[in-house]
Amino acid sequence: MFDTNYNINSLTVGAILGLIEAGTIAIPEIQRPFVWKRSKVRDLIDSMYNGYPTGYIIRWQSPNVKIKNGGESAGKFLLIDGQQRITALMTSILGIKIIDEDDIALAISKVIQEAEIETDLKIHSAYVTIPGKYITIVQNSIVKEAKDKFAGITIKDVSSAIIQVREIEIPEDKVLIDIVPDKFILDDGKAIDDPVGKFSSSFTLTAQIILAEKEYVKQLKNVFKNAGIEIDGVVPISLAERNLVLDTNELQDNVMILDIGAGNTEIGVFNGSSFIYTNTIPLGGDNITSDIAYVLNISREEADKLKRQYGLALRSFIDNDNNIVLNTYKDVDTKNVTIKSSELIEIIEARIEEIFTLINKDILAKGLKNNINNVILTGEGIVNINKSDMAGKIILNIPVKVSTGRLVTSVKSTYRVGYSLVRYIAARPYARTVSNNIDIKTERNVLKTILEKIKDFFYT
């Protein structure tokens, strides 16, 4: 009689989906990418619905096998057979997007080539933004003695303090990506932005230590490396956007920035200048478009057009309940389908309510809500929908307004995050220079060239 080195188990679809959501299943590096067409995914779902057998799934647990994102399996179950079926369930039922690193690297290469032609620069490296869901913020402070209190605090004193404040215990699954100096407090108790040249025997530095998930950063670096680009630094989206979307008074207030984009909503909470919290809600404007297309049985193109034309977050603010003719209704036997604008707005309202409800639950769970005085809305996913700020105020019970930051209307919405990142890096007094990673193809002044190109590119 032979000993078996395997076990046979029956798993429900719910159990499999639970393993996916828990992150306990990984794909080994040797596996091919996801190649199924939509028809294959549809056939799998149809077979399961009708109770037909869908074959075995073979999984193997090993601690030291390389997986698709470049990391180690770390005890996760590796899919030896069944990757296409599991991935099909993941994307069709859970709605998790399939990410192909090679496709992303190719897209980045194309964008870089276009930027090089447009700006007459040769680009070797870049700063990139990172979603809040991969970020952990650690508050820390240290007291630093000035090397010579009679000569004043020097840049070397400040640099030494920044190096010292980063000395925290970092979990194995995290990596340090940034140190954000927040306040410098002199020995007389006065808080200042820049202590260099001030006469003080010592100063206190409070700072935010920004950590990110190690595997995500590693995957990010791999993608950019495949595109021929080195990463100079990684910056949380909300942190980069703060100085762009907030006005002068809001910069000193306790605020929450909500950037509702196409696919995600970025949350950023600030107590004055202190970066307190960030997270990502996986919903945005594209979900509203998808809802309209699905419920009304029309094309996404028409759904997006209707969202922009009749965008309203609350039915109670409808002035005229007009008729809307659906031009791409998919039932070929039915023509000239007409709905009321209230039916469309009901669909929009439901999704916006869900987005704000999830945000409310998140800040309540983190104990942050009572300290937030104002909420600032930005992002293409929602700012064109009238009364979205009112909808947010009703659900969050906090004052909500659409961003009126001085530069928000001056920059093309498509490039807003990119421009925010440029401003953030350029404004940091102790950020390292990246000029050595840019080659000038012409003889013109470096700074003049870069500033001219940025201005031409970003501004309307």
N, C-alpha and C positions, 0 to 999 in steps of 0.2 A: 504494500500500500504506500502510495506516495503522499508526502506532505504538500499541501497547497500553500502558495505564497500570496494568495489573493482572497478577497471576500467579494461575494455578490450581494448587492443591496438594491432594493427597490426604492426609488426616490420619487416623490411627487414633484410636479412642476413648481409648486410653491416652495418646496425644500431646495430645489436647484436655484430658484431665484433668490432665496435667502442666502445661499452660499455666495452668489455673485455679489449681492449687496454688502455682505460682511467682508468681502475682499479676500476670501479664503481659497479662491480658485485663481490660478495663474496659467499663462500660456508659455511653454518653453521656447527658447530662442530659435530652435531648429524648425518650429512649426511655420507653415506657410501663412500668408495673411488671409483675411476673410475675403472669399471670392464669390460667395453665393449671390445670385441675382434675386430681385424682388419676388420673382415667380417661385423660386425654391423656398424662400421664407414663407410665402403664402401657402405652399403645398405642405410644409411642415406643420403650420398652425392648423390647417384643414385636417391633416391626418390625426393630430392630437385631439381635435374637437370631435372627430368621429370614432375615437377610441382605438385607432390602429397602432400597432407596435412601431416605435421609432428607433429601435436599435439600442445597442449598448453604448454607454459612455465609460471610457477607461481613464481613471485618474490615478496618479502616482505621487506619493509623498516622499520628497527628498529635500534635505536641508541646504544643499550646495549646488544647485543647478541654475544656470543663467536663464532669465526670463526675458520676454519681449521688450520691456522698457529699459533693459540694460542692467537691472539689479539682480539680486539673488532671490531664490524661491523662499528662503527663510521659513521652511516648514509648511508652506502652502501646498495645496493639492494641484499637481500639474496635469493639464489635459493632454493625454497621449492620443486619445481618439474621441471625437465629439466636439471639437472646437467650433466647426461651422454651425452645428445645431445650437450649442450653448450661446454663441455670439448672436445668432438669429433671435433667440429668446430674449437675450439681453437688450437688443436694440428695439425689437418689436413690442415687447410687453413692458419692460422697465423704462424704455425711452432713452437708454444710455447711448451716446453718440460713439460711433466707431472712428478711432483715430489712427490713421496710417502715417507713421513718422516719415516715410519716404515721400509721400505726397506733400506733407507739410514742408519738408526741407526743399522740395522742388518749387513750391509756391514762394517760400522765402527767397530763394535764389533769384526767382523772376522779379520779385519786388526790389531786391537789392540792385539788380542790373538796371532796372528802370530808374531807380533813384540815382545811380551813378551817372547815367546818361543825362538826367535832368539837372543834376547839381554840378557836373564836371568834377566829381570827387571819386577817389577809389576808397571803398569802405572795406575795412578788415574786421571790425568789431562793432558791438552795439550794446546799449542798455535795453532791457526788456521789462515789461510789467508782468505781474503775477497776480492771479485771482486771490481774493481774501480767504477762501476756504483752505488754502494751503499754508496760511500764515499763523504764527503764534507771536504775540507781543509780550515781552518781559520788561517790566519797569525796574530800573536800577539807578543807584546814585552812589557817588564816592566823594570823599573830601581830599583835595589835592593841595599840598604845600607848594607855594611859589618858590622857585629855586633861589631867587634873589628879590626879596620883597621891596628893596629900595630901587630896583631897576624896573619894577612893574612885571605883570604877568606876560609871559612870552608865548609865541606860537608853539614853541617846544613844550612849555608847560601844559598847554591845551591838548596838544597831540598826545602827550604822555597820559593825560587824564582820560582821553577817549580810548586809548589802548587798555587802560586799567579798568574802565567801566564795563568793558566787554567780557571781563573774566567772571563768567557765570557757568554753572553746570548745564551743559547742553545735552538733551536726550539723544540717544543713539540714532533715532530716526529723524532728527532735525539737523539743519545746518544754518550757520549764521550767514545772513545775506546783507545786513545793514545795521549801522548804529546811528540813531537819530539824536544828536545833542538837543536837549529841550531847553533847559534853563541853566544859567551860570549864576550862582549866588555868592557874592563877595562876603568877606568876614564881618562886614557891617550889616548884613542881612539884605542888601540891595540886590534885586534880580536884574540881570542884564542879558542881552542877546550875544554880545561878544566881549569877553573880558581882556582881550589882548591890549596891553598898554595901561591897564588899570592898576593902581597901587593897592595891593592887598596881600597880606601874609599867606592867605589861603583862599580857596574857593571851593564851592560844592557844585558838582556837575550832576544833573539829573538827565537821564537819557532813556530812550526806548531801544531795546535790543530786539531786532527783527529776526525771527527764525522762520525757516520754511521747511516743508517736507523734503527730506533728502532725496527720495526716489524721484519726486516730481522735478526737482532742480537738475538731477542727473539726466532725466529724460529730456528736459529742455536743452541742456548743453549738448546732448547727442544730436538732437535735431538741428541745432544751429551749426554744429561742427560739420554735419553732413552737407550743410548749405555753404560751407566755407567761411563761416563767421564765428568769431570768438565772442563770448558774453563778458562785457566789462562789469556789469552789475545787474541785480534784479530788484525791482521796486514794486511794492504793493500799489495797485491801481488807485485806491482811495487816497493814499498818501501823496501820490503824484498829482492827483487832481485838486487837492485841497486849495492851493493858492490860485487856481484858475476859477473854480466854481463859487468860492466864498467871497463876499464883499468885505470891506475893511472891518466893519463892526462884527461880522460873523466870525472872523479869524480869531477873535478874542472870546468867543462865546462857546458854550457847551452844545455842540451840534452833531447831527447825524447826516452824512451825505448818502443819498441813495442814487446810484447811477444805474438806471434801468435801461439796459441795452437790448440788443436783439435776442440773445439767448440766455443771458444771465443778469441778475441784479446784484451789484456790488454794494455792500454796507461798509461805511467807515464812520467810526465814532471818535470825536475829538473833544477833550476837555481843555478849552483854550488851545494852546499850542501842542498839548500832549496827545499823542496818538494812542488811543485806548484799546480799540477793538476793530476787527474787520472780519467779514465773512462773505460768502456768496450764496445767493438763492438761485437755483437752476431754472429760473423762469424769466421771461422778458417779452418784448414786443412781438417776436416771431410766434410765441404761443398764442397771442391774441389773434394774429393772422390765421394760424392753423385752426383755431376754434371756429372762426367765421367761415373758413373754407369747408370745414367738416360739417358743421350744423346746417349751413345753407346749401351744401352740396354744389359748391362752385369752385372755380380755379383759385389757386393761391394769388395769382396776379390780380384778379378782380377783388378778392378778399382784402388784399393790402390797399388797393385803391379805395374801397369803401371805408376801411379803417381810417385812412387819412382824410377822406372827404367828410365823413359823418362822425369822426372821433369824438365821443363824449363819454365820460366816466360814470355819470349818474343819470338815470332815466328821469329823475325828478326835475331836471333842468331842461327837458325837451320843450322847445317853443312850438314847433309845428311837427306833428307826427306825419311826415311826408311819405308818399309811396316811393319805393325803390324797385326798379326793374332789374332782375338778375339776368345778365347777358350770357353767362357761361354755365347755366344750370345743367347738370350732367344727365338728367333723365331725358333721353332723346324724344320720348313720347309726350313730353310736356313742354310747351312753349310759352313765352311771355309771362314767366313767373314773377309775381310782384309781392313784396313784403312791406311792412311798415318800418320806418326808421327806428321805432321803439324796439322792434324785434332784434335789429342789429345791435343797438346800444345795450340791450339786455345781455348779449353775449360778451361784449367788451367789459361791461360792469362786473360780471361774474369773475372773469380772470383777474381784473385789477383788484377786486376784493380779496381774492386768494393770495395775490402777491403781497399786499399790505398785511394780511392776516399772518402769513408766514414770517414776515419781518417782525411783527409785533410779538409773536411767540418767541422768536430768537432773542430779542433784546430783553424780554421779560425773564427768560431762562438764564441769561447771563447777568441779571441784576443791574442792567444799565439804564432802563427806561426812565426811572425817576430823576436821573441826572441830565437828561437831554432836554434842552430848552427849545430848540428849533430843529426842524428837518428841512433839508435842502434837496430838491429834486433836480436831476439832470439826466441826460441820456436820450438817445433817439427813440428808444422803445416806448416812451410815455409822454414826453413833454409836448408832443403835438396833439395829445388827447385832452380836450378841454375838461376842466374841473377835476383833473387827476389829483391836484393838490388838495381839493376839498374832500375827495374820496379818502385820501391818506389821513387827513385830519380827523375824519369821522371814526376811522378804525384805530388809529394810533392814539387818538386823544392828545395830540401834541400839535402845535402850530406847524403847518407845512407850507412851503412856498417853492415855486420854480426858481432855479438859480438866476440871480441877476448880477453875478460876478462881472466885473468890468470887461474881461476879455472873452467871456462866453459867446457873445453874439458876434465877435470879431473873427472867430476862427471857424472854419468849416467843420461841421459836426463830425464828419467822417474822420478828421484828423485830430479831434479834440484830445483824446488820450495821448496820442503821440506828442502833440505840442505840450501837454501838461508834463510829460516825462522830460522833454528838453528843458523846460523852465525849472523843473525840480532839480535836475542835475546841475544846471548852470548856476542856480541860486545858492547851492550849498557851499558855505565858506570853507569847509574842510574836505570837500570831495576831491578824489584824485583825478588828475587830468587824463584825458584819453586822446590828446592831440597826436601822440605817437602812433595811433592806429588809423590815421587818415593821411593819405598821400594826396598832394595837390597836383593836378595834371597841368595847371597853368602857372604863370609867374605872378599872379595877383596875390595880394595880401591874404593870408589864411583866414584871419578873423573876419575881415570884410566879406570874403567870399562866402563863408558859412552863414553869417548873419543875413546876407542878401538872399541866399537861397532859401533859408528857413522862412524868411518873411514872405517871399514870393510863393512858397509852397503852401504855407498854412493859412494865410489870410485870404478872405474873400475879396 
